[in-house]
Amino acid sequence: MAKKLAIIASKGTLDGAYPPFLLASTAVALGFEVKIFFTFYGLQ
């Protein structure tokens, strides 16, 4: 069974956008299937 990770991005700033992508890229390198969900405020 594949390892899966879901990340919720809820910050509307550039500083708040980097951590989800950093976590996701690290998890993918470790073999995880990753999904990032952006809340409406996270798309601002």
C-alpha positions as a Markdown table, in Angstrom:
| # | Residue | x | y | z |
|---|---|---|---|---|
| 1 | Met | 0.0 | 0.0 | 0.0 |
| 2 | Ala | 1.4 | 3.4 | -1.0 |
| 3 | Lys | 2.1 | 6.0 | 1.6 |
| 4 | Lys | -0.1 | 9.1 | 1.2 |
| 5 | Leu | 0.1 | 12.7 | 2.5 |
| 6 | Ala | -2.5 | 15.5 | 2.3 |
| 7 | Ile | -1.4 | 19.0 | 3.0 |
| 8 | Ile | -3.8 | 21.9 | 3.5 |
| 9 | Ala | -2.4 | 25.3 | 2.5 |
| 10 | Ser | -4.3 | 28.1 | 4.1 |
| 11 | Lys | -2.0 | 31.1 | 4.1 |
| 12 | Gly | -2.4 | 33.9 | 1.6 |
| 13 | Thr | 1.2 | 35.1 | 1.6 |
| 14 | Leu | 4.3 | 34.0 | -0.3 |
| 15 | Asp | 6.0 | 33.1 | 2.9 |
| 16 | Gly | 3.1 | 30.8 | 3.8 |
| 17 | Ala | 3.2 | 29.1 | 0.3 |
| 18 | Tyr | 6.7 | 27.7 | 0.5 |
| 19 | Pro | 6.3 | 25.3 | 3.5 |
| 20 | Pro | 3.6 | 23.1 | 1.8 |
| 21 | Phe | 5.7 | 22.8 | -1.4 |
| 22 | Leu | 8.8 | 22.0 | 0.6 |
| 23 | Leu | 7.0 | 19.3 | 2.6 |
| 24 | Ala | 5.4 | 17.9 | -0.5 |
| 25 | Ser | 8.7 | 17.7 | -2.5 |
| 26 | Thr | 10.4 | 16.0 | 0.4 |
| 27 | Ala | 7.6 | 13.5 | 0.8 |
| 28 | Val | 7.6 | 12.7 | -2.9 |
| 29 | Ala | 11.3 | 12.1 | -2.7 |
| 30 | Leu | 10.6 | 9.6 | 0.1 |
| 31 | Gly | 8.0 | 7.8 | -1.9 |
| 32 | Phe | 4.7 | 9.4 | -0.8 |
| 33 | Glu | 1.8 | 10.2 | -2.9 |
| 34 | Val | 1.1 | 13.9 | -2.1 |
| 35 | Lys | -2.0 | 16.1 | -2.6 |
| 36 | Ile | -2.0 | 19.8 | -1.6 |
| 37 | Phe | -5.4 | 21.5 | -1.0 |
| 38 | Phe | -5.5 | 25.3 | -1.2 |
| 39 | Thr | -8.2 | 27.0 | 0.7 |
| 40 | Phe | -9.7 | 30.1 | -0.8 |
| 41 | Tyr | -7.6 | 32.2 | 1.5 |
| 42 | Gly | -4.6 | 30.2 | 0.4 |
| 43 | Leu | -5.2 | 31.3 | -3.2 |
| 44 | Gln | -5.1 | 35.0 | -2.4 |
